[in-house]
Amino acid sequence: MHYQSTRGDAPILQFEDAMLAGLARDGGLYLPQNWPRFTDAQISSFRGASYEAVAVEVISPFLGGAYDRPTLDRMIHAAYANFGHPARAPLVQIAPGRWVLELHRGPTLAFKDFAMKLIGQMFETTLSRRSQRVAIVGATSGDTGSAAIEAFQGLEAADVFILFPHGRVSEVQRRQMTTPTAANVHALAVEGDFDDCQSLVKAMFNDFAFRDNANLAAVNSINWARVLAQVVYYVTSAAALGAPSRRVSFSVPTGNFGDIFAGLVAKRMGVPIDRLLIATNENDILHRALSGGRYQTDGVKVTSAPSMDIQVSSNFERALFLASGQDAEAVCRWMAGLKQSGGFEIPAAPLAALRSDFDSDSASEAEISAAIAQTYRDSGYLIDTHTATGVHAAAHAEGDSPMICLGCAHPAKFPDAVEAAAGLRPGLPPHLADLYDRPERVTVLPNDLGAIQAHIQKEARP
Ligand SMILES: *Cc1c(COP(=O)(O)O)cnc(C)c1O
């Protein structure tokens, strides 16, 4: 199995090197050169199987033999061992034909744990085999950072530097990043917004001298290995609700387009997915792009669903590459337009291809709040603000296939907004009950590439 860049001008890599590289050297994102497909019989066999057993079957065709089966099996079991539910990603019905897929049973209470815990295991295995050490550098709008820190803390082979927008993540999110005590963990509060953090990380990866010298590795949602880990829960939930004989749809709260792209991968692997519904908050660039055909940035709004407060949706490049018939030149042109003038037109053919898989909707702050309140009133079930964007979109969706709304985070991660909407304050699960009492450790840095590079160089272990 080989991996190519969406911009067509980076070395073709095998799985482990694509994972360690994160972003390709031409600025593009890695994708497999061909797509494994399940037979219907295989999908049927996933019904009632454990999450871990399905994960092995979904992930191994993409590895090109990088890890043997016992090793993959061991890593998957280690990754999900401390999730708070034996099904790992259980389904909860909230209305006729509508379900929430709970993806917040991991240690940091958001779906990011699914990918991050596994990629932590994969990094450890690969790097220890190669006697290497890396500096993991990532930008987070909240949940990626805590999941990365949780997954990599204390590892011998990696130092972790997480950039987050100073003052723009929830208190629970911040404390999850600033309270771990392992010496290889570095929480960096940047005086800027999430897009500034993401640009800084991209700039560090495009500075080849720095990148090679500091042995940078990325684990944010552009990393193919993360996307791959997220494919698994689309497969388990579709099988649970009747695939391959019944089609299902998914409503996916979307920021960087990583989670929903994993849904497209599941569909390409033969899972009978009817619609993939892109649910945004007021940062609705993807909804505008799908509806109007122009991808145009428009400033970031601060919302009650901060993990989706994003204006440039990195993984959308992967969807554009596939929708254009793998036209790397076109992708380069569009990305140049984005850089120069903040936007580009999606031509008719790729737009039609995108619309054949995706629908879109956006939720205002009032609609997020109303979705939380109504779900609680109707079913007694409490959802968080991100999940609420998907539940809102699902309520307005067309079609009659069962709708699975991805439950992205535990409501206790965003207690103020949830309490304001539902009139009930969600409590933290027991393993985080003392979070507000733990001492914090954080470095505040200016929105300045040189200052951040110097800090990383000083703190990373050689
Ligand atoms: C990361 C995140 C999202 C957005 O997911 P993307 O993969 O960036 O589209 C939505 N909700 C929560 C809670 C998240 O942590």
Ligand as a Chemical Component Dictionary entry (heavy atoms), coordinates in Angstrom:
data_LIG
# 
_chem_comp.id                   LIG 
_chem_comp.type                 NON-POLYMER 
_chem_comp.pdbx_formal_charge   0 
_chem_comp.three_letter_code    LIG 
# 
loop_
_chem_comp_atom.comp_id 
_chem_comp_atom.atom_id 
_chem_comp_atom.alt_atom_id 
_chem_comp_atom.type_symbol 
_chem_comp_atom.charge 
_chem_comp_atom.model_Cartn_x 
_chem_comp_atom.model_Cartn_y 
_chem_comp_atom.model_Cartn_z 
_chem_comp_atom.pdbx_ordinal 
LIG C1 C1 C 0 -12.433 18.014 16.576 1  
LIG C2 C2 C 0 -13.853 18.144 16.943 2  
LIG C3 C3 C 0 -14.834 18.411 15.977 3  
LIG C4 C4 C 0 -14.507 18.645 14.524 4  
LIG O1 O1 O 0 -13.966 17.489 13.924 5  
LIG P1 P1 P 0 -13.133 17.612 12.583 6  
LIG O2 O2 O 0 -12.539 16.276 12.368 7  
LIG O3 O3 O 0 -12.112 18.682 12.816 8  
LIG O4 O4 O 0 -14.097 18.004 11.497 9  
LIG C5 C5 C 0 -16.144 18.459 16.402 10 
LIG N1 N1 N 0 -16.483 18.289 17.684 11 
LIG C6 C6 C 0 -15.575 18.031 18.639 12 
LIG C7 C7 C 0 -16.020 17.857 20.048 13 
LIG C8 C8 C 0 -14.223 17.946 18.310 14 
LIG O5 O5 O 0 -13.314 17.709 19.255 15 
# 
loop_
_chem_comp_bond.comp_id 
_chem_comp_bond.atom_id_1 
_chem_comp_bond.atom_id_2 
_chem_comp_bond.value_order 
_chem_comp_bond.pdbx_ordinal 
LIG C1 C2 SING 1  
LIG C2 C3 SING 2  
LIG C2 C8 DOUB 3  
LIG C3 C4 SING 4  
LIG C3 C5 DOUB 5  
LIG C4 O1 SING 6  
LIG O1 P1 SING 7  
LIG P1 O2 DOUB 8  
LIG P1 O3 SING 9  
LIG P1 O4 SING 10 
LIG C5 N1 SING 11 
LIG N1 C6 DOUB 12 
LIG C6 C7 SING 13 
LIG C6 C8 SING 14 
LIG C8 O5 SING 15 
# 
